Amino acid sequence: MALRRVLIANRGEIAVRVIRACFDEGIESVLAVSAADRGSLGAQLADRVVAIGPAAAAESYLDVDRVIAAAKIAECDGLHPGYGFLSERVELSEACAEEGIAFVGPSPEAMRRSGDKATARALARELGVPVNEGSDVLASEDEARAAAEAVGYPVLLKAAGGGGGRGMRQVEGPEQLAGAWAAASGEAEAAFGDGRIFVERYVRHARHVEVQVIGDGRGGAIHVGHRDCTLQRRYQKLIEEAPAYGLPPELDATLTESAVRMIGALDYAGAATCEFLVDPDRGSAGFLEINARLQVEHPVSEMVSGVDIVREQLRIASGEGLSVTQDDVHIRGHAIEVRINAESPERDFAPTPGRVETWVVPVGTDVRVDTACFPGWSVPPYYDSLLAKLVVGGVDRADALERTRRALRHLRVEGVETTAGFALDVLERPEVIEGRVHTRWVEEEFIPAWSAAAAQPTPEVA
Amino acid sequence: MEMTPETIKALLDAFDRSDWREMVVTVGDDRLHVSRDPIEESRLAAANGAASAAPAPATGAPGGGAAGGTTPEEALATGRGGGSPAVTGPAGAPVGEPAVPMDATPTSVPDGHAIESPSVGLFWRAPSPGAPPFVEVGGQVKAGETVAIVEVMKLMNHVPSPVDGVVKAILVENGEAVEFGQPIVVVDPEG
């Protein structure tokens, strides 16, 4: 049954991205909006708009009942959750199934099994996928202490039911364990209603590498290559690229094959990402977790593969199946995505909501800007600060880096502060150009030096 | 024959003198759709860039006007009440000047406090089918008293009047879909 009309339960650039895919698939798009988003770009582009609630996300984009009510009122036969908000909430996938609405994503069962870090790690081990050393879920601080001794300090305490760095603590030695245990489990309980914690080896100079997978829901899956998302600040990705550069060939194959095996074993439908921690010192990799949704950084994979991941999601939800096989997927060139956030890097990345007076984006072949921004749009203070994703392709990594820097210099934004200049400074550093970075590099090495340079008084010109 | 400002004016005059609720006239690719009731305003609001504070009412049940298959050809919207018309051509571009300017404030809403829907959902005038309605036009209400229910997936949200007063209008039919922020009942605190 081909989909006729899809409700988009999201906002911002990803709402626009899904509207675009609906257009390409000949599907009508209905956008659920909060009161703050009535004038958004997505609201102007969608075939229809349904106002579901006030600005507060808890009473709009995070309210399963209102989202389902909107889908029913507008007679939608499909629902795309985007990323964030309700995208990984099993209740939404379940409610869609009950109402006969095709959920553009995995079944409740596949979402449950892939979303829980403890069960996903168990599945990985079962399938012979390398897993970062660690423990199962721990019942007590004493068990955590024993597990940490076995793995060897430093370790990470991690929430089984969470993500985004919440419920996570780095522990350098036994004397820090008690405090970290209390903090991590308390935070996980508060944030996810799930205080389960496990221990993982902490890799000091790790790279974050992930594999983009698309499952057909019937045990079949393909991968669309890998990405490197090592440039992060406080577990929030800043700059992503595809493919992940400089992996030894055998590791490259291990990662993509492992990811396909896991997603296939879950009978997973739609887009998923398998995250791995790569230890460049040892030349090894360990599975971290599955993200059971479309990801922010999916465009870099689209640019190097030519596969439209969101269209494939819609095709799978409609029962049409994948339009490509693994043999059709060829990774060519290199692509880089820079997240342009409405934040002030000079003021510790404080959000800068407000009216965008000037908005001019760079143009060029293989320069793609995914955004919901336009001149005159007021960035509301209620949601995340992502303003745009600048995605630039090149024949190789050096070319892509050079073209990305060039594109950033052509971005003109007035009215709100953004992270564009900061990103340009990051992309000019030799460590980035030579690939000598790790997941804490931005915070521990780049930002301290950058802030000190910014604090220097500009020399007076006589 | 084609839709000229003169023919539109003649049709509107005829509509004005009639007791019809709604009128649709199709001539070639042009279509004139006039209604005294709120219909499918969301499409027009979206096409206009939509920063309008006036909430767009949801379309009701299937078969109600352009509910569902809203294509640009069908996306002829009207203002609410008063029969303010809009005419669009095949591409949705305005054809000719509307005889009555589009007004963000619906002219049919009488003075008073317009109570807005707290959510997307279904509008119910009574606590259960067959039960007497919470309020009738002309009746008295007290602040805090329920004037309607907005149902969100079986969850019944009682909508209270924020003021003492007299019910001046009930703007939505029983069982129709409403959106967040849509005016549903008007209460005049003056009485």
Chai-1 contact restraints between the chains, C-beta under 6 A:
chainA,res_idxA,chainB,res_idxB,connection_type,confidence,min_distance_angstrom,max_distance_angstrom,comment,restraint_id
A,A35,B,G181,contact,1.0,0.0,6.0,A-B,restraint_1
A,R38,B,A50,contact,1.0,0.0,6.0,A-B,restraint_2
A,G39,B,A50,contact,1.0,0.0,6.0,A-B,restraint_3
A,G39,B,A51,contact,1.0,0.0,6.0,A-B,restraint_4
A,A43,B,A50,contact,1.0,0.0,6.0,A-B,restraint_5
A,Q44,B,A46,contact,1.0,0.0,6.0,A-B,restraint_6
A,Q44,B,G49,contact,1.0,0.0,6.0,A-B,restraint_7
A,R48,B,T70,contact,1.0,0.0,6.0,A-B,restraint_8
A,V49,B,S42,contact,1.0,0.0,6.0,A-B,restraint_9
A,V49,B,A46,contact,1.0,0.0,6.0,A-B,restraint_10
A,V50,B,V120,contact,1.0,0.0,6.0,A-B,restraint_11
A,V50,B,E179,contact,1.0,0.0,6.0,A-B,restraint_12
A,A51,B,P55,contact,1.0,0.0,6.0,A-B,restraint_13
A,A51,B,E179,contact,1.0,0.0,6.0,A-B,restraint_14
A,A51,B,F180,contact,1.0,0.0,6.0,A-B,restraint_15
A,A51,B,G181,contact,1.0,0.0,6.0,A-B,restraint_16
A,I52,B,V120,contact,1.0,0.0,6.0,A-B,restraint_17
A,I52,B,F180,contact,1.0,0.0,6.0,A-B,restraint_18
A,G53,B,S119,contact,1.0,0.0,6.0,A-B,restraint_19
A,G53,B,F180,contact,1.0,0.0,6.0,A-B,restraint_20
A,D65,B,V152,contact,1.0,0.0,6.0,A-B,restraint_21
A,D65,B,M153,contact,1.0,0.0,6.0,A-B,restraint_22
A,D65,B,L155,contact,1.0,0.0,6.0,A-B,restraint_23
A,R66,B,S119,contact,1.0,0.0,6.0,A-B,restraint_24
A,R66,B,V120,contact,1.0,0.0,6.0,A-B,restraint_25
A,R66,B,V152,contact,1.0,0.0,6.0,A-B,restraint_26
A,I68,B,M153,contact,1.0,0.0,6.0,A-B,restraint_27
A,A69,B,V120,contact,1.0,0.0,6.0,A-B,restraint_28
A,A69,B,G121,contact,1.0,0.0,6.0,A-B,restraint_29
A,A69,B,V152,contact,1.0,0.0,6.0,A-B,restraint_30
A,A69,B,M153,contact,1.0,0.0,6.0,A-B,restraint_31
A,A70,B,V120,contact,1.0,0.0,6.0,A-B,restraint_32
A,I73,B,A58,contact,1.0,0.0,6.0,A-B,restraint_33
A,I73,B,A177,contact,1.0,0.0,6.0,A-B,restraint_34
A,E75,B,G68,contact,1.0,0.0,6.0,A-B,restraint_35
